[in-house]
Amino acid sequence: MSLQKVYEYIDGHSEEFVQDLVRLVKQPSVSAKGEGIEECAKLVEELMAKMGFSTKILKGRKGNPVVYGEKLSQKSSKTLLFYNHYDVQPPEPLEEWKYEPFSGTIADGKIYGRGASDNKGNIVSRLKAVQAFLETTGDVPVNIKFFIEGEEEIGSPNLEPVIKKFKKLLSADAAIWEFGGTDRRGRPHLYLGLKGVLSVELKAKGAVKDVHSANAPLIPNPAWRLVWALNCLKDGEEKILIEKFYEHVSPPSSEEIECLKTIPFEEKETKKELGIKRFLRGKSGLEALKTLLYEPTCTINGLLSGYTGKGSKTVLPCEAMAKLDFRLVPNQSSEEIFKKLTKHLKRHGFGDLEIIKHGATEPTKTPISDPFVKLVAETAEKVYGKNAVIYPLSAGSGPMHLFRNFLRIPVVSVGCSHPEANAHAPNENLKIESFVRGTKFIATLISDFAQ
């Protein structure tokens, strides 16, 4: 079918689309704090219902609502599923934002606000691609399903029971994941898999209250206790010291290595943007890319203890806390790594630490050779006029394994973001030009998938 009318509709209604995105960005939905979640889920459902989608709120025994919507085709039995999330990261540090984080301010051809890129821009872009078909043809080329959850930014801890409960409802031929975009040269990026993640919190406790630091010769200091515990997790060469941590880690296949060689890794640009002169261990080129995508990690996300305000306070804290995440590669499992972490800390004399598991997802990937991968790549090249860059695995994480491993469908991640979108950071933004073009890309993909 000709997509000209669909494209014209998208261009003609782009300002209206942007305003719908601004409205969504203005609604806070911080899952880490439980802020605005119900209201945002209601707004997402309202956007879909307004377009004529059949909608439903999916819930397990606990957790934030999942917004489900579907639009069935009159002429096709094929089904394309879109996964997204309406929850966002906390906006802090607030003082570093140019505009209020939930203002949805439009400036310099961009929409600013927490969630503009991750992930509300992609939600609206995909919905509007479907709307363009409905308004110009009265139908959609294939059955469309949307699964939009509200806990992705905290590790989707309650999602698995929902997927299992509604497995039949979620049946599809393929799925498009939540993120992606173009690089600095306008090349579209495709991601075929995700690392897993295990998020934990370590707590050390001392006296029942803070005491004067003059008592340091006699009173245990939980801040030091925590520092010593962290020191036994990783060495100065970035090697993770947990026993048997690497036992199931496999190197990339020869096919994946060949794919990595085609990725135009923007090393200089990345270093310049981040203000660093070198990567860890002097990694560069293909080796740096292999390390980024295929090595598991242990990262301290935050540390807190005692007095951290202005000036000094001679205090011996009663408690110390650290938050960490472990990024896991295929064949590792979060449950296995959590057990190994617990055993490791006990073995090294830190069995008194409290270990809290906050969330976890498993690693997964779709084979490079899958026909759906080829289709998405060809569509991207057609819309953007440049070769698609295919990542066999992403350094990021999410609950893709529930769709890939449990629903057993191919999953490819693409989107409408750009390199300076500042996802998870202050001044998150989305270029309006990228948003509109990304909407046309999704429309084209829906059409190509039908054929």
N, C-alpha and C positions, 0 to 999 in steps of 0.2 A: 504494500500500500504506500501511497505517497504521504510523506510526513510534512509537506509544506504547510498545510493548514494548521497542523499541530504546532509547528514552529512559530507560525504567525500568531497563534493564540497565546503562546508563552511570551513572545515579545510584547504583544499588545496588553497583556495583563501582568507584566513583571512588577510594576509598582504596587499593585494589589497583593501580589505574592510576597513581596518584601514586607509589606505592612502586617501580613499574617505571621511572618517570621518574627518581626519586632514584637508583636503581641505575645508570642510564645516565649521570647527571650525575657520580656518584662515580668513573666511569672516565675518567681524563684522555685527551684525544685532540687534542693540540696539533700541528697539521700543520707550523707554522713551526719546531718543534723536533723533529719526528718522535717525539713522546712519546705512547705508549699507543695508537698508531694500529691496529696489528694486533689488539690486545686488544679495542678498541672495535668494530671491524668484526665480530669474532667474536661479541660480545655482541649487536649489532644483528641479525645473522643468526640467532642463537639465539632472540631475541624473536619473529622472524617464523616460524621453523620450529615453535616451540611453539604458534603459532596455526593451523598447518596450511598455511602458505604453502609453495610450491615455491621453494627458494632457490638462489642461484648466486653465486659470487664472480667478478666480471668484472674482467679485468686486461688492460692494454695491455702494451707492452714494458717500461714502467717506470711508476712512480707508485703511489700508495696504492690498496688494494683498493676496488672499488665493490661494494656489497651490493645484489643484485637479488633481488626476490621477486615472485611473482605468485599470484593466486588467481582461477581461472576460474569464471565464472558458468554455472550449468546452464540459464539461461533467456534469456540476452542475448548478442549478439555485439559489443555496444559495449564500448569499452575506455577506462578513465580511468587516466592515468599520474600518479604523484606523484613529484616531484623533491624530495630533501632532502639534507642533508650532516651527517655525524656528527662532522666535525672542528670544533674551536673555536679562538677567538683565545687567545693567551697571556694568563695571568691578571694579569700585572704591571700596576700596582704593587701588590704583595702587602700592603703595610702599610695600604692603604686599604679592605681588605675587612673587613666586620663578622664574617664567618664564613669558615672556610677555603674557598678557591675550588672545591675538589672534594669538599666535604662533603655537598652536597645537603641542607643544613639547612632544616627547615620552621619558619617563624616568621611571625607576623602574617598568616597566611593565604596565605603565599607560599613557593615553593621557591627557595632561594638557591643559586647555583653557576654556574660558567662553563659555558655551553651550555644552561642551563635554558630560556632564551627562544630563543637562536640557536645551534643549531636543534633541540636534542633534544626540547624540548617539543612542537614540531610533528610530529616523527617519531612519538612515542608517541601523541599525540592522534589522528593519522590511522590508525595501526595499531589503536588501540582502537575507533575508529569501525567498522572492518572486523570486528573481533572481536565487536562487539555484534550485527552482522547474523548472523554465523556461529553464535553461541550462541543467538540467538532464532529464527532462520528456517532455519538449516542451509545457507544459501547467501548469495551476494552478488548484489545487483541487476544489476551489470555486472562485466565483467572488470576486475580491479584489478592494476596493476603499480606496484612501488616501485623507484626508482632512487636509492640513497643513497650518495653519494660521500664521499671523505675528503680533498679538497684545495681546497674552495671558499674557505677563508679564506686561501689563498696564491695565489688566482687560477686554480685548476683547470688548471694547466699541462699536464697529461697526459691531459685528458679527451677531447679531440677524436678521437684514434685509437680510443678505446673506443666512442664514439658511432657512428663509422663502421663499426667491426668488428661491432657488435651492432645495427645499424640495424633489421634484420628483427625481432629479439627485442623491440625497443622500440616497435614500431608501435602507435599508439593514435589515438583520435579527438580527444583533448584532454588537456591537462596542467595540473595545479595546482602552482604553484611553492612555494618553501619558506617564505616569510615573509608577515607581515601581522598584523592584529589590529584592535583598536578604538581610537578616540581617547578623550579625557577625558570626552566626553559619551556614550560607549557606541555611537558610530556605527561600523559595520564599514567597513574600508578595503580597496579592491581596487586592485591595481597591474597595468598591462597591458604594461609594458616596463621595461627597465633601461638605464642608461648603460653604456658600455663602460669598461674601466679598463686603464691601462698602469702597471705598477709598475717603477720603476727605482732603481738605486743609483749614485751618483756617488762616485768616490774620487780624492782628490788625494794625491800622495806627494812627499816632500821628501828629507831625508837618510835614511840607512839606519837611523838610530836617533834617539830624542829627544835634544835637546841643551840646554844652558844658554841661557836666553833672552837672556843678554848677547851672544850671537852673532847676534842678530836683524839687525844691519846687513849681515851677509854671507850668512847661511843662509836660503834660501827657506822661507817658512812656508805649508805646504799648507792650513792653516785659513783664512788670508786668501785663498789661491787659490780655495778652494771658495766662500767668501762672495762673491767677485767674480763667479764663474761663475753662482751662483744669482741674483745681482743682474741679470744680463742675460736672465733668463727671464721676468720679470714686473715691471711698473711699479707705482707707488704708487696707481694707479687700478684695480688688479686686472686690467689687460689683459695677456694672455700675449703676449710679444714674439717668439716663435718665428715665423720667416718662413712665411707662408701657413698658419698654424695654423688659421685660421677659414674657409679657402676653401670647405669643403664643409658648413659649418654652416647649417642651415635653420631659420627661425623656426617656431613651432607653427602648425598649420593652423587655419582658422577654426573647424572642428569641435572641435579640441583646446582652443582659447581658450574656447569656450562651456562645455566640460567643466571647465576651470580655474575659471571663474566660479562654479561650483556647489560648489567645494571650500571647506569652512569652515576656512580657514587659521588655526591657533591661534598667532597671532603673539605676543600678549601673554604667553600661558602659556609659550611657548618661550623668550622673552627672560628671563622671571622664573626659569625652571628653570635656565637657563645663566648667570644673573647678568650679563647684558649689557643696555645701554640702547638700542642701535640695531644694525641689520644693516649690513653693509658698504655703502658708497656711499649710505647713507640709504634703501635699498630698503624698500618697504613694500607690503602688500596684494597685489594681483594681480601687480604688477611683481616683488615679492620671490619669489612663487611661480614665475613664468615664469623668473626668473633661476636659482632652485634646480634646476628640472627641465630647462631647455633650454639652459643655458650650460655649456660645457666648463670644466674646472678644471685648475690646476697647484698641487699642495699639497705642502709640505714635511712629511713624516711624522716625521722625526727627524734630529738632527744629533749627531755625536760626533767629538771630537778632544781630544787632550791630557789634562790633569788636570781632573777634575770633582768631586773629593772636597771635604771640609771644608777651610777655611782656604785658603792660597795655596801655589802651587808655581811657581816661576819657570822654566817649561819652554817650549821651542819644539818643538811636536810634529812627528813625522816623517810623520804620516798624518792625513787628515781624511775623513770620510764623511758623506754625506747620503742619506736615502731619500726618494723622492718618488712621488706618484701623479698621473696625469692621468685625470680622468673625462671620457669622450668621449660625444658625442651622436650620434644617427642620422646616417649618411653619413660619419662619420669612421671610420678604422680604426686599430688599435693599431700595425700594422706601418708604416703611413704616418707616424704621429706619431713613432714611434721614429726613423725615418730623418730626419725633419725636425729632431728634437732633436739628433741626432748632427751633422748638417750645421751647425746653428745654433751649437753649441758650438765647432766647428772654425773657422767663419767669424769668431767673436769671439775667437779666440786661445786656446781652451781644448781644443785637440785632444789635449793630454797627459793629460786626465782619463780615467780608466777608467769606462766606462759599462756597467753590468750590467743586463740585462733580467730581472726576476724573475718576471713573469707578466702575462697579458693576457686580457681578454675583450672581445667586440665589443658595441656597442649594438644593441638590437632592440626591437620592440614589436608587439603584436597590435592591430588596428584596433578602435576603440571600437564600430563597427557590427557586429562579429562576433557571431553568435547565442550563442556560448558565454559571452561577456561578459554579455549580457543575462540568461542563465540563472543565472550565479553571483551577479549583483547581486540578482535577484529572490529567490533562496534566502537570501542574507544578510539581506535586509530582512525575510523571513518569520521567521527565527530570532531576530534581534536587535531586531525591532520598530521599526527606524529606517532611514531612507534610506541606502543604501550610498554611500560617497564613492569616486568612481572617479578614480584617477590615471592619465592616459594614459602616463606615464613615471615611473619612480622615480629619485631622486637616487643610489641605490645601484647596485651592479654585481654581476654573476654570469654564469655560462655559459648563460644563457637562450637566447642566439643559436643554440646548437647544437641546441636542441629546436625553436625557432621557425623558424629558417632552413633547417636541415638535415633535420629530421624533418617539417617543414612542418605543424605542428599549432598550433592556438590555445593560448596559455598565459596563465593568470591567476594572480597571486600573492595568496593569502589565508592567514590564520593565526590563532593564538590568543594573540598577545602583547598588551601594553598599553603606554601611553606612558612609564611610569616603569620599564621593564624593564631599563634600563642595559645593553643589548647592547653588547659590545666594551669595556665599562667595568667598574670594580670594583662589586661588589654586584649583579651581574646576577641577575635574578629572574623568576619567572613566578607570577602570581596563580593559585591553585588554582581559583577561580571561573571565571577566563578559560579555563583549561585544559579544564575540564569542559564549559563552554558551547561552546568551540571544537570539542570532540569531537562534540557534537550537531550543530553546523553542518556538519561534514564528512559525518556520517551522512546528514543531510538532503540535502546536495549529491549524494551518491552515488545516493540514491533519486530525486531530481529528474532527474538526468542519465539515468537508466534510462528515464524517461518522455519 
